[in-house]
């Protein structure tokens, strides 16, 4: 009985896909553009600007941003109004997926999308979730970070990944990691659009003297356990205060404040004081557009995950703060981590800060350049994604 239900489900899915394909082909033949919806809930996870811009210049795509808040208000890192303002400043066409006056979510179908890119698969209203959207539009996806962990894919497989027309994945290492359980034929290796900025980047030629400290938030139970804040947070602040010959950018994960208070490591007042202390000696950055500071920095000191890949094209050193309990690094990050400096405690960190920053002995530079070339992660991903969509729909620009 179960096999029969699964077969019926697959047949229904196949027929729906065929119908959508024919509908979109007909639109193109009649001279209409395909409406591409970028469904967004957080500014910090916006990583598709290059893709949006290229689609806006195309003869066959009409991209628009659809802004909607998460279901749980406590999960919203910035207000709905701030989110709207951010996207209106960065994109020409912005629609609102939530009526703030009556506190009601608006059905995505109202905006007549042909293609929808989801930013993430959670905190979605039933009028805006992939199961609903798959009935009238093709769904495409790439991770808001550089790579999705295998556990993340497994957890969201049936309610998200099986509904995708295509899953754009970073590189072959990530494919190899999930191929034993991800049997779908809807994978395409494209790199990542957020790295497109490196392809035509105008680098500041002034001497690099800025150090970025970017602590992760995973202090809670059942997390990734990347965070080393217990031993690195106070130490890095005190070291920075005693080395004002450098400039500093404090770029904490947006969840760090919440986690410090939630886990009772600090009171709200203590957290605010800590952040203010960083602001006194440098800049605090909570922006989704951080590649300018990456490209013009001397070094990144972090225990985050995605930054390990994102920072690599700068060719600058990384001091990777390590937690022995850390889990679920991506396949790509595991390769890159071997070429970074690592510190498991304050004593190891102190030694590396002296050697790499004070003495300028960047002895792992050649290793980083070799892995950067081997991974080939600067690949103009936005163009590849557009070409994959054209291939899926068997269309070309006239």
N, C-alpha and C positions, 0 to 999 in steps of 0.2 A: 504493500500500500504506500509506504514511504517513497519507494523508487518511482511509483507512478506519479506521486505528487511532485517529486523533483523533476521528472520529465516534463510534466505539464508546465511547471514554473520556467524551465529552460526554453520550452517552445514559445511560451508567452513572451519571454524576454527577447528571443530571437525575432519574433514577429514585430514587436515594438521597435526594436533596433532597425529593422528593415523599413518600417513605416517612417521613422524619423529620418533615415538616410534619404528616402525618396522625397520627403517634404523639404529638406534642406537643399537637395539638388534642384528641385523645382524653383525654389526661391532664387537661387543663383541664376538659373536659366532665364528667369523673368526679370533679372536685373536688380533684385533686392540684395541688400547686405545681410549677413548673418549677425544676429545680435548676440554678443558675447558678454555674459555677466560675470564679473569678479565679485563673488559674495564675501564680504569682509566684516570682521567683528572687532579687530584690534589693529591699531596703527603700528604697534611694535612688530607685528608679524607680516607687515606689508613688504613683499619681496618681488612683486610682479610689475614694477614700473616700466622696465624696459620692454616687457611683453605687451603691456597696455599701449605704450607709445607706438610700437611697431604696428600693432593691429589698427590703431587709429589712422595710420597713414596708408593702410591697405585698401584696395578696391573692393574687397569682399567681406570685410569684418567691420562691425559697428560695436566697439567695446563700451561698456559702462560699469560703473561701480555701484553695487547695492550694499548700503551700510545698514547693519542690524546689530542690536546689542545681544549679548549672551543671555540665556534664560536666568542664570543665577547672577543677581546684581553684584554679589561679592566677587565674582570672577572677572568683572570688567575692570581692566587696569586703568582705563581712562574713560571719562564720561561719554555718553552717546553724542552729546553736542560737540565735545572736543574731537571725537572721531570723525564726525561729519565735516567739521572745519578743516581737519587735516587733509581729507580726501578732496574736498573742494579746492584746496590750495594746490593740489598735485595733479588732479585729473579734470578734464573738461566736462565730463558727463557723470553726474553723481545722483543716484536715486536713493530714496529712503525706504527701508524695509520695515519700519516701525513707526506707528503713529503715537507720538509722545503725548498728545492731548488726551487720547482715550486709552493709552497704555495697551496697544494692540499690535500684534505682528501682522504684516501684510503678506498675502500669498505671493510667492515668487512668480507664479504663473501670470499674474496681472501685468508683469513687465515684459512678457512675451520673449523670453530668452530662447535662443536656439542651442547655445552652449553655455555651460556654467562651470566656472572654476571655484571650488570650495577652498577656503583658507585652512580649514581644519574640520574634522568630522564630529565634533562634540558641541554641546550647548546649543542645539539647533531646535527651533520650534517645528512642530509637525507640518506647518505650512511651508517650511523652508529647509526640510531635511532631504538628503539624497534619494531616499525611497520615493518621496513625493515627486521630486524634480525629475527623476529618471523616466517618469511617465510622459514627459513632454519635451525633454531636452537631453542632449548628450552631456555627460559629466566627465570633465578632465581634472587631473590633480597632479601637483608636485608638492613636496613637503615644504612647509614654511621654513624649516631648518634645512641644512644641507642634505641630511638623510633621515629617513624614518628608521627607528630601531625595529628589529624583527618582532619584539613583543608588542609594540604599538600596532603593527600590521595585523598580527594574530588577534589582538583584542578587538579590532575594528573591521575584521575581514568581512563578516556576513552583513553588517549594516552599512558598509561603505565601499570597500575595495572591490567587491563583486559587482557593484553597480557602475563602475567606471568604464567609460569608453576606452580610455587609455590612462595609464599611470606612468608619468614621466619620472624616470629614476636617474640618479646622479651618475653612476658609472658601473662597470662590470663587476667590481668588487661587491657592490650592494646587491646586484642581481644574483651573484653566486651565493650570497648569504641567505637569500630567501627562496631560492629556486626549489628547495626540497619540500616546501609547503605551499608556495605560491605558484600554482600550476597554470594560472591564467596566461593567455597569449596577448595580453594588452599592455605589455611593458615596452617602453622605448627609452634608450639611454640618450640623454641630451645634455648632461651637466646640470647647472642650476642658474636660473635667470638672475638671481641676486649677484652672481659673479660677472655678469655681462659688463658691469661698470668698469672692471679692470681692462676690458678690451680697448677702450678709447679714453683712458683716464689721463687727465692733465695733472701730473704730480707737482707738488710744490717743491721747488729746488732748494729751499732754505735748509740749513742743517737740521737733522732730526734730533730733537732733544726732549720729546714728549713720551712719557711712560703711561700706559693704560693699565689700570687695575680693574679687572672685570670679574667679580665674585658671583658664583652660582647660588641658587636658592635652595638646593636639595638638602635641607637640614632635618626634614621630617621623616617619620617612619614610612617604610614602603615606597621610598623614592629612588632616584638614580644614585644617590649618595656621592655625587660629584663634589659637593661642597666641602671646603677646608676652612670655612670661616672661623671655626672654633680656635684654630691656631694661627691663621694667616690674617684675619681681619684687623685685629688691633696691631699686630706686628707691622703690617704694610703701612698703616697710617703713621706709626711712630717713625718708621724708616724714612718715609717720604718727608716728614717734618724735619728730619735731620739731614736731608739731602735736597735742599732747595735749589741746587744748581740745575735740577731737572724741572720740567713742567709736568703736571699731572692731570690725567683725566680719570675720574672715578666713574666707571660704567657698570653699575650693579645690574644683575638680572632684575626685571621689573617686579618680580615676586619676593625679592630679598627682604624688604621692609616687613611685609606680611609674615614671612616665615620666622624672622627673628622674634617677632612679638608672639606669634602662634606657639612657638616652641619654648617660650619664656626664657630665651637667652638674653633678651633685653626688654626693657619697658618701652612704651611708645616714646617717652621723653628721651631715653638713652639712644634709641635709634635715630631720632631727629638730631640729637647732639652729634652723633657719629657722622651723619651725612653733612652736617654743617661744618664739622672739622675738616672734611675733605674740600668743601666749598671755599674755605679760607685759604687753602694752599694751591687750589687748582680749579678745574671745572667738573661739574657733575652732569653726566649725559644719560638721558633716558629716552633717546630718540631712536626710531627705527632706521634712520638714515645715518649710518656711522662709518661709512667707508672712507669718507674724507679724513677722519681722524685716524683710521687704520693706515691709510697710505702715507700719512705724514707723521708717523710715530716712530720712535726708536725701538720700542719693545712692548710686547703684550704679556701681562702677568695675569693668568686666569685659571680657574678650575671649571669653566664652562665646557660644553661639548661642541656645539656647532662652530664656535669661534675658531676652533683648532683648524678646521678646513678653510673657513672664510678668510683667515688672516694669512694663510700660506702664500698667496700670490704677492703679498707685499715684500717677500723675501727677507723680512726682518725677524729677529729671534723671538721665541716664545718661551717663557718660564711657566711650565705647566704644573700647577699646584695639584698634588695627587692625594686622593683618599683611598686607602687600601680596601675599603668596602665598595668602591664604585663599580657599577654594573652597566651593561648595555651600551658601551661605546660602539659606534658604527664601524663597519669593516674599513672604511676609508680612514676614519680617525685613528684606528688601531695602527695603521701603516704610518700615518703622519706622526703620531705620538712618539714613535721610536727616534724621530729626528729632532725632537724638542728637548730642552733642558727640563728635568723633572725634580720636584722637591716634595718630600713627604712630611717635612716638619720645618720648624723655624730655623733650625741650625743649617739644614741643607739650603733653604731659601737664602739665608744670609750669605752663604758662601757663593751662591750663583749670582746674587745681586752685585757682589764685589767683583767677581770675575768677568761677568758679561757686561755690566753697565759701567762700573767704575774703571776697570782695566781695559774695557773694550775688546775682550778676548772671545770673539764669537766663533768658537772652534767647530760648531756644528753647521755652519753656513753651507758648506759644500753638500752635506747630506740633504739639507732642505731643498737646495736647488735641484738636486738629482730626483727627489721624490716629486717635486713640483712638475718637472718635465715628464716623469713617468706617468703621473696621474692625468696629465693633460686636462685640467679642470677649467681652463679658460677657453670655452668652446662656443661662445655665442649661442647660448641655449635658447634664447627667445626665437631666433630665426629657425632653429631646429624644431621647436614646438609648433610653430606656424606651419612648417613644411609637413610635419606629422599629421596635423589636422587636415591639411589639404589632401594628403595621401589617403587618409581615412574616408574622406568624402569624395575622392576622385574629382577634385576641382583644381582649376588654375585661374590666375588672374588674367583678365583680357587686356 
